[in-house]
Amino acid sequence: MSGRWALSLELPGLTLPEHEPVLRGAEAAGYTDAWSGETGGHDGFTSLVLAAAWTERMRLGTGVVNVFTRGPAVLAQHAAALQNASNGRFCLGIGSSSNVIVERWNGIPFERPRTRVRETVAFLRAALAGERAGDGGFKLEQPPPAPVPIYIAALRERMLATAGELGDGAFVNFLPLASLPQVIAAIRAGEREAGKEEGSTDVLCRFFCIQGDPDQAFALASWMFAAYATVPVYEQFFRWLGHGEAIDPLVEAWRARDRARAVELAPRELIEDIFILGDAAAQRARLEAYRDGGITTPVLLPIPLVPPGTPATADVYGPLVESLAPVPGAAAEPTPAPGGAAAPTPAQGLPAA
């Protein structure tokens, strides 16, 4: 578990076919996992279906799909199919998401998120074991031959404890290094509640890794932070961590619809404690500090800085992925897929919620 090193499949600007050389290169360089995301880009499952065909050893997981916009039976069907397609390499990461995605974008009430997660986990455990699940008695026609590990996305104390209690793993995000002990402690509390061995939960964290010009990197990180920290679930997360005063000016400007001012007010110290900046050596050292603090599977999202109008293609991502690989230099530079993705800047390919 402690030796895992993952690539995030939310690669801004790449078409799905362009993922192939990047994934093949990542596996050759020693990446052990690939985890998808699901916000405003590709859905959380399609990239993993392709990854199952393009890779041989990598563990594949959703990081994460939410429990509101798909019913539990549909999630069970997706999980069983991907476990089959990947020959037992799949993990199902689920979470409650946010009011923006669930309610504003999909028109579904965002109510009792922790209860919804707990009920979904119970349903999935039964269904994926080949048993009847839920009040309706749903039963998979072809349950997976091997168990599907379930990972729970969490931000604050109660959901983190739920992940430690019910999950095979926990998936965290936008985590300041200084706040890592607080988050790990909440997961451990859930493990103790369930009578599990402390430290048995695989803890994943997605890291936004931006190399290149320091000013450009910080500007992009500031924009991303402002877009996320003003979503209610993330705003509450940062307040729980004790950063309420630091984000107050940013939140006030954002709610006044002064986006540019909000980005200017993004707190530098907090941003530098969350984002993985600097050259490859500095980034690797920072990632190791997270591993030392309890993150067992870092999930790396390399974000290239490209000039406006320049496509972010596989040959742009290849060197970044390899520079952060657990076995540096092991992978040959991937061959770019035909064509190119029209993504003028990485920021335009990143979710805002």
N, C-alpha and C positions, 0 to 999 in steps of 0.2 A: 504493500500500500504506500509506504513512504517513498518509494522510488518512482511513483507515477508522475508523468509530465504530459500535459494535454494541450491540444490546439483547439481554439474556439473557431467554429465554422461560420461565425458572423464576420465574413471578410468583405468589408465595404468595397463596392465597385466590381466585384467578380461575378460573372455569370456562373450558374451551377456547373456547366461543363468545364469552366476554368478552375474549378476546385480540384479536378483530378491530378494535375501535375503537382500542385501544392501538397495535397494529401499524400501522394506517393513519396514525394521528397521528405515530408515530415516523418513518415513511418521509417524510411531509410535512415533518417538522422536520429532515431531513437525515441520519438514521441510515442507514448504508450496509449494515448486516448485522443478522441475527437468528440467534442460536445457542441451541439447546435444551440441556437437561440431562437426566440420567436417574439418579435415585436412588430416592426413595420416592414421587414424584408421578407426573405423566404420563410416558409413555414418550418416548424421544428422537425419534421419527419423526412421530407423529401431528400434533403442533403445527406441524411444518414442512410437512406436506401442506396443512394449512389456510393457513399463511402463504404458500405458493406461489400460492394462489388469491386471497389478500387483498392481495398486494403486487405491484408491477411491476418494481422495480429492485433490491431488497435481495438481497444474497448470503445464502444460507440454509445453516446448518451444524449438525451434531450436535456438542455440546460437553460431554461426549462420550458415546458408547455403548461398552460394554466388549466385549472380544474373547473372553470366556468364556461368556456366557449366550446368545449367538447364534453359530452356526457361520459360517465365512468365506463360504460360498456364500449363506447368508441375508443376510449383510451386503452382499454384492455385489448381490443382488436389490433390497434396499432402496435402495442407492445408485443403481443404474441407473434404478429407478422414479422416485426423487425428482429425478434429473437431467432426466428426461423431463418430469415434471410441472411443474418450475420453469423449463423452457426454458433449461437450462444454468447455473443459478445456485447449484447445490448443491455443498457441500463435506462430505466424510465425516470427522468427527473420531472417532477411536477411542482407547481406552486400556485399561490392565489393571484399573482400578478398585481395589477393596480386598477383603481377606478377609471383611469384614462383608457386603458386597453379594454377592460371588461365592459364598463358602463358607457363611456363616451363613444368608443369606436364600435362596439358590438351590441349596444342596447340591452345589456343584461344587467340586472341589479347586482351591485357589488356588496353583498350582505354576508355577514358571519363567515369571513374568509377562513379562519382557523377551523371552524366546525366543518366547512366544506372540504378542506384538505383532509381532516381526520376521517370523514365519512368516505371520501374517495379512496384513501389508502386501504381502509377496511374492505371496500368493494373489490379493489384491485388484487389484494392478497388472496381473496377467495376465488375470484374469476381466473386469475393466472395459475392457480393451483388446480384448475379443472373442476372446481366446485360451483354450485349455484350461488349467485351473488345478488344482493339487494332484495328489496321487497318484491320485485318482479320476477325473481328467479332466473336472471340471465345466466347462460352457460355457454362458454366458448366451444365451438365445434372442434377446434384444434388447439387445445392449450399448449403452451410452449413446453418442449421436452426438458428444458432446464429452467430453474427459477429466474425471474427477472428482478434484479435488485431495484429498489425504489428509493429515489433521492428526493428530498424535500427542500425547496428553496425557502429561505428564511432571512429576515432582517432583524426583528426585535426579539425581546426576551422570550415571550410565550411561544412564538413560532419556532425559534431556535431550540427551545426545550422540546417542542413537538418533534422536530427533526431528530434530536438525540434519542427521543423515546420510541418513535415509530419507524424512522427511516433506516435504511442501510447506509445512507449518506446524507449529508447536509450540503446545500449549495448556497454560498453567500456571494455578495457583490458589493462593489464600491466601498470596500473595507479599508479604513485607515490603519496603518500598521500599529499605531499607538493604541488603537481600540481592539486589537486582536484578542488580548486576554479576556476582555469583557464578553466578547462573542463566544469564545471557546468555553468560558465558564458556564454560559447559558446552555450550550449543547451538552456539556458534562452533567448538568443538573437533570436534563431529560434522560440521559443514560442511567443515572442513579435511580430515577423514578421508575424506570422500566426494569431495574435489576440487571442491566447490561454491564459488561465490563467497561470501565471508564477508558476512553480513548479508542473504542472499537468502531466509532463512526468515521467513515471516510469523509473528510471535510474538503470540499471543493470551493475555490474562489476564482472568479473571472478577473483577470488583470488586463488593463488597457496599457499596452506597451507602445510608446511613441518615441522613436529615435529621430535624430536629425537636428536641425537648427533649434536651439533651446527656446528662443522667443516664439517661433512658430508652434513648437510642441506645446508650450504653456498656453498659448492662445487657444489651440484646439482643445486642450484639457479643460480650460476655463469654460468654453462653450458647452462641452459635454456635461461638466459638473452642474452648470446652471440649469441645463435642460432636465437633468435628473433630480437635483436637489429640490426643485419646485413641484415635483409630483408628490402628492400628499403622503404616500407610503414612505418615500425616501426622505421627505422633510421630517417626518416623525422619527425615522431611523436616526438621522443625524442629531435630532434633539435628544433622543434616548442616549446617544453616545456622549452627550454633553456639549454639542457644538451649536446650540441654539443661537447664542449671541453672534457667533461667527457668520451664520447664514441669514440672520434677520434682515440686514440691508439688501441682500441679493433677492430674497423672497419678496420683500416689499416692492422693489423695482420691477420684478417680473410680474407681479399681480397688477401693477400699474401699467403693464404692457410696454414698459421701456426695456426691451430685451438687451439692447446694447449696453445700457447702464448696468443691468443685472450681471452681465458677463464681466464688466469692469470691476464690480464689487465682489466677485467670486474670491473667497479667502485663499490667498496663496499658500499659506502654511498647510491648510487642510488638503488642498489639491495636491501638493507635493508629497503628502503623506498617503495619498490614495493611488495616484497614477504612477506608472513605472516609466520614469524618464531617464535621460542620459544615454550614454553609449551602451553597447551590448554588455560590457564588463560590469558597469554600474547597475544595469538592469538585472543581470544574473545575481549579483550580490544582494540586491534588494529582495528578489524572489526567494533566495535562500533564507533571508531573515524571516519571511512569512512561513516558510517550511519549518524553521526552527521553533516558531511560535504555535504550530499546530495545524497549519494547512497541509493536508496530505496529498492533495492533487491540485497543483496550480493549473489553471486553464488560461492559456495565453492568447490574447487577441492583439496581434501586431497590427499597428495602424500606420500605413505609409504616409509621409508628407509629400504630396505631388503637386506641381503647379496646376492652376486652373486650366482645364481643357486637356490635361494629360490623363490618359486612362490608367487606372490601377489594375494591371493585368498580372498574370501568374509570375512573370519574370520580375515584377516589382516586389511581390510578396516573397518569392523564393529566398533571396538573401536575408530578409528579415527573419523569416521562420528558421532558417538554418543558423543564424547568428545566436539565437536563443535556445537552440536544441540542446538536449542533455548530452549528446555526443557531437560536439562542434566539428564541422568539416566532414562528417560521415556521409552526407548526402550530396549527390551531384546537383548542380543548379538545374531546377526543373525546366522542362521545355514548355514555353507558353502555349496555351491552347489557341486554335485558330481564332482570328478576330480579336476584339477587345471590348471591354466594358466601358460604356460612356459614363464615367463618374468623375466629374471635374475636380472634386475635392473629397477627401475622406469624410469630412464632417457631413456632407450631403448624403452619405450612405449610412449614417449612424442613426439609430432611433432616438427620438426626443422624449420618450416616456418609458 
